[in-house]
Amino acid sequence: MKTPVKPAIEESGDAMTRRRVLSWLSGFGLFGSLIITALSNLIFIKPRATYGQPNRFSIGKPEDFPSGARVSLDTRRVCIVREGDKIAAISTTCTHLGCIVSVSETGFSCPCHGSRYDQDGNVTGGPAPRALPWFQISLAPNGDIEVDKDTEIEAGNYLRV
Amino acid sequence: MTNQTTTSPWKTLVALPENIWRSIFRNPLPSSDLGRASTSFTNFFLHLHPVKVHRNSLKVSFTLGLGLISFFLFFILVVTGILLMFYYVPSTTQAYDRMLDLRGTVAFGIFLRNMHRWAAHGMVAAVFLHMCRVFLTGSYKPPREFNWVLGVLLLLVTLFMSFTGYLLPWDQLAFWAITVGTSIASYAPLVGKEVKFILLGDSTVGQEALLRFYVLHVAVLPAVLSLLVAIHFWRIRKDGGLSRPTEEDAFPADGPAQVEIVSGPAVIMATSPAAAAAAQPVLQKRQYGIQGLVRGPFTKVGNVPDRSVFAWPNLFMAELLGFLITVAGVLLVSLYFNAPLEEPVNIMHPPNPAKAPWYFLGLQEQVSYSAFWGGVGIPTIEVLLLLLVPYIDRKIAGVGRWFARERLLANSLFLTFVIVNVILIIIGTFFRGPNWEFVSPW
């Protein structure tokens, strides 16, 4: 009768054998890489370049906007306001749900859910949660006015031209 | 007989049609119970049905056929949707023209589009009503909890399907409904802005959004929906068929019935003589063997009155009738009503008021009070409550009956939820005019 060979691996108890550690590590690595591969789809579907409107654009010379003008550039979703030598760009995207607000007697009003704003874009009624943002506006070297929709500025900050 | 030793080519030829037929359909039309049973489980399309089905499951007044109607409408949507794909181009410059082509030049184009549109509206309604039926008959109780959860997910996917399809015609209605809808999503805390950006592929609704919604609508969501439907159907079988009242509730005249329930593991293969002998008394009482092999607590044995009928032809004929009625209904509506098509997208002039499709108008009405609470907070709470209903309400009483007295509280709460939402939809549809101001429809 052969003497029983001592098992190479101690299966009993909580003892961390080499085999168990290795299988945990490799399992962790394999499943981890699987999960990371799946998560990479989230990065894939988030576009790095967009093909729509640029957020920084020029809108022409200051002379195109006479004093007192409130010109809504709907394709750009911005309203150019000029008072004397002060000029500013106010967003016309409703802060409620993204409709385009129209210029009204008292300021702006939204056709979708009835939000109303005053001349400076402050909310005066309706469900809008915030005032319309003002965008950074600057003079380019060639004399054009440039609007940067990526940079919001405090309301009442006009550019002097 | 063709298997004779001397088969002449002529005889082979004569027997050819029958041989081909028999190789496809293994059983003749059944004339015996054995035949009816084997028809159900040897046919690929029929084998997801049980061999026998409880009479209660066939009662139209119990199910109203709403689950089946939802499925048939989905089938119609897949067929008409694939046909429409032959002519549709998901491009901002072409999509609207293709809609006009469907009206003007494509044979049956307008008809197919009508069918697709009305079946979609019908499916949203049918899925919702199906949920009401399941709730009001207490059918989400154990062991059907998870199938209820799947059902809630199916409702959400159906709504998302509908939402993504809404953009594709690229008309004013489409553009502004999606602008409003995705803005609602951006109110979600933390991830809202990202979700909106990923959904649209841009900061505003444009070409990227159209392409993304198209892919979701024709590939991703139908696949998800089909998978969920398959599991949903599978679970019906595994959870013991549709819910039904207990014997005492349904047939009080019979007196208290002796319901014997085998809750232990079913004997699939008796490996030892002792085990086979132990299983014998159970097996002897059973009239049809195949259900005895099904594991679970619903295997019916013993001296329970048999309230079931063969699926062939009872269930299959009922399903066929349901299918025919559904198709006929969609055809009829599509003949008389054209799917709406508004002006092509004009980014500069939102229609006033800009309204979402009717089933989202309750949401839009909520949103007009508070964008976060109406659009995100309350809907999230509602969905969570729906998902958790079978895990909160654990009392097994009043299952399988409409408006059971034992379920007065649960049913009242649910009906309140339904009625509030219906009222919100009615207000949003008929009582809201320009600038979302209250108007009277009269």
Contacts between the chains, C-beta under 8 A, distances in Angstrom:
chain1	res1	chain2	res2	distance
A	42	B	198	7.9
A	45	B	198	5.7
A	46	B	194	7.6
A	46	B	197	7.0
A	46	B	198	5.3
A	47	B	201	5.1
A	47	B	202	7.2
A	47	B	208	6.7
A	50	B	201	7.1
A	50	B	202	4.5
A	50	B	203	7.0
A	50	B	208	6.8
A	51	B	202	7.1
A	51	B	206	7.6
A	51	B	207	6.3
A	51	B	208	6.3
A	52	B	202	4.6
A	52	B	203	7.1
A	52	B	204	6.2
A	52	B	206	4.6
A	52	B	207	7.4
A	52	B	208	7.1
A	53	B	204	7.3
A	55	B	203	7.7
A	74	B	347	6.7
A	74	B	348	3.7
A	74	B	349	7.8
A	75	B	347	6.3
A	75	B	348	6.6
A	77	B	204	7.7
A	96	B	183	7.5
A	96	B	367	8.0
A	96	B	371	5.7
A	97	B	179	7.3
A	97	B	180	4.7
A	97	B	183	3.9
A	97	B	184	6.4
A	97	B	367	6.7
A	97	B	371	6.5
A	97	B	375	8.0
A	98	B	179	5.1
A	98	B	180	6.9
A	98	B	182	7.5
A	98	B	183	3.9
A	98	B	186	8.0
A	98	B	204	7.7
A	99	B	176	7.0
A	99	B	179	6.6
A	99	B	180	7.0
A	99	B	350	5.0
A	99	B	354	6.1
A	100	B	347	7.5
A	100	B	348	7.0
A	100	B	350	5.8
A	109	B	435	6.6
A	110	B	435	7.4
A	111	B	350	5.1
A	111	B	351	7.3
A	111	B	352	3.6
A	111	B	353	6.6
A	111	B	354	6.4
A	111	B	434	6.9
A	111	B	435	6.2
A	112	B	176	7.2
A	112	B	180	6.1
A	112	B	350	6.3
A	112	B	352	7.8
A	112	B	353	6.6
A	112	B	354	4.5
A	112	B	436	6.7
A	113	B	353	8.0
A	113	B	364	7.7
A	113	B	367	6.8
A	113	B	368	4.5
A	113	B	435	7.8
A	113	B	436	4.5
A	114	B	368	7.1
A	114	B	435	4.0
A	114	B	436	4.2
A	114	B	437	5.9
A	126	B	435	8.0
A	126	B	436	7.9
A	127	B	367	7.2
A	127	B	368	5.4
A	127	B	369	6.4
A	127	B	370	6.5
A	127	B	371	6.1
A	129	B	371	6.1
A	129	B	372	7.5
